[in-house]
Amino acid sequence: MCEKNICKLLNIKYPIFQGAMAWVADASLASAVSNAGGLGIIGTGHDSSDIVALKIKEVQEKTNKPFGVNIMLLNPHVDEVVDVICQMNVKVVTTGAGSPGKYMAKFKAHGITVIPVVASVALAKKMAKDGADAIIIEGMEAGGHIGKLTTMALLPQVVDAVDIPVIAAGGIGDGRGMAAAYALGASGVQVGTRFVVAKESNAHPNFKQAILKAKDIDTVITGQITGHPVRVLRNKLTQTYLHIERQETGKENPDLSKLDALGKGALRRAVVEGDTKHGSMMAGQIAGLIHKEETCQEIIESYIRECQHVCQQQYQLWGNYL
Ligand SMILES: Cc1cc2nc3c(=O)[nH]c(=O)nc-3n(C[C@H](O)[C@H](O)[C@H](O)COP(=O)(O)O)c2cc1C
């Protein structure tokens, strides 16, 4: 029987991961989350191994608590990135865009816990078979690249299909969402959008403000036609992008070159430059629930407090029913 308690498995205080977020999940944010008792995770995207080494070093200077590194398996430098991670005493790796099966033996030899992010039952089963220690399922409510299923539908199906801990990501905006995830069998939650507006997040104030002002219906999905859908806040960029997508949809040979050009560097424009008109403001449907900038510690403690409160209320409601 594997260890289902994610806090014991990872030696962290609270079962809350800060999701990897390109340009956002840097050493400042990841170390603040880890110091607050969650699991901070640095994003590495297409980084070279030298850049990844610098990022890891910076987090290690800011915290002595466990933290994770997210590997994008389509990174052309992935082999060297894996080597650096193994050499630098990293304890947890999360992976996206494929199966880390090829690297599993190496990770295990270095005592690294491997947690792939998946969006379907079939992939979850494959990862468990390949030797993953836990799984993050991500519903299409999430900010960033998404799959097709919602967290509510996907989570219990994966929980039933695998015998390793399942972490829920996508639309977990507060302790009520966390309690719901636990009710569906989760062993922890991963949060993205809410950490973008954390005080320790270096995301541009314009981007943070856009999330704080967002309403429930303010995200859209771009990129369906490319096969890589992304959830972002609606703006001038998405208006243009979706217009071209509509024009090209149904064509035998759709011209995706204009979309490629629009998407190039778009996340950086939003996160680093604060361009809320022409930048890609990746954010989840839960943005409408986020109203203030708080420290990572305040965010994490509020999840735990609210989750405890909801569970106690539910116990009182259901405890004596039959
Ligand atoms: C701005 C932004 C950038 C993201 N970039 C990445 C990424 O580079 N790699 C990744 O695996 N997930 C990425 N994600 C997804 C998050 O890691 C996380 O799973 C997701 O945000 C959770 O859903 P939530 O936004 O509803 O909290 C990103 C999310 C956001 C909001």
PDBQT file of the ligand as one rigid body, heavy atoms in Angstrom, charges set to zero:
ROOT
HETATM    1  C1  LIG A 401      -0.233  32.280 -15.508  1.00  0.00    +0.000 C 
HETATM    2  C2  LIG A 401      -0.242  30.768 -15.503  1.00  0.00    +0.000 A 
HETATM    3  C3  LIG A 401       0.821  30.092 -16.097  1.00  0.00    +0.000 A 
HETATM    4  C4  LIG A 401       0.862  28.690 -16.065  1.00  0.00    +0.000 A 
HETATM    5  N1  LIG A 401       1.948  28.054 -16.602  1.00  0.00    +0.000 NA
HETATM    6  C5  LIG A 401       2.096  26.708 -16.431  1.00  0.00    +0.000 A 
HETATM    7  C6  LIG A 401       3.288  26.059 -16.827  1.00  0.00    +0.000 A 
HETATM    8  O1  LIG A 401       4.222  26.684 -17.345  1.00  0.00    +0.000 OA
HETATM    9  N2  LIG A 401       3.384  24.711 -16.617  1.00  0.00    +0.000 N 
HETATM   10  C7  LIG A 401       2.370  23.982 -16.026  1.00  0.00    +0.000 A 
HETATM   11  O2  LIG A 401       2.511  22.758 -15.836  1.00  0.00    +0.000 OA
HETATM   12  N3  LIG A 401       1.217  24.586 -15.643  1.00  0.00    +0.000 NA
HETATM   13  C8  LIG A 401       1.066  25.922 -15.816  1.00  0.00    +0.000 A 
HETATM   14  N4  LIG A 401      -0.073  26.545 -15.344  1.00  0.00    +0.000 N 
HETATM   15  C9  LIG A 401      -1.078  25.751 -14.601  1.00  0.00    +0.000 C 
HETATM   16  C10 LIG A 401      -0.829  25.790 -13.079  1.00  0.00    +0.000 C 
HETATM   17  O3  LIG A 401       0.353  25.123 -12.740  1.00  0.00    +0.000 OA
HETATM   18  C11 LIG A 401      -1.979  25.160 -12.257  1.00  0.00    +0.000 C 
HETATM   19  O4  LIG A 401      -2.071  23.764 -12.453  1.00  0.00    +0.000 OA
HETATM   20  C12 LIG A 401      -3.336  25.762 -12.555  1.00  0.00    +0.000 C 
HETATM   21  O5  LIG A 401      -3.222  27.161 -12.617  1.00  0.00    +0.000 OA
HETATM   22  C13 LIG A 401      -4.336  25.389 -11.473  1.00  0.00    +0.000 C 
HETATM   23  O6  LIG A 401      -5.613  25.902 -11.742  1.00  0.00    +0.000 OA
HETATM   24  P1  LIG A 401      -6.135  27.329 -11.176  1.00  0.00    +0.000 P 
HETATM   25  O7  LIG A 401      -5.533  28.354 -12.072  1.00  0.00    +0.000 OA
HETATM   26  O8  LIG A 401      -7.627  27.230 -11.342  1.00  0.00    +0.000 OA
HETATM   27  O9  LIG A 401      -5.702  27.449  -9.750  1.00  0.00    +0.000 OA
HETATM   28  C14 LIG A 401      -0.179  27.954 -15.433  1.00  0.00    +0.000 A 
HETATM   29  C15 LIG A 401      -1.251  28.645 -14.865  1.00  0.00    +0.000 A 
HETATM   30  C16 LIG A 401      -1.299  30.040 -14.886  1.00  0.00    +0.000 A 
HETATM   31  C17 LIG A 401      -2.458  30.751 -14.230  1.00  0.00    +0.000 C 
ENDROOT
TORSDOF 0
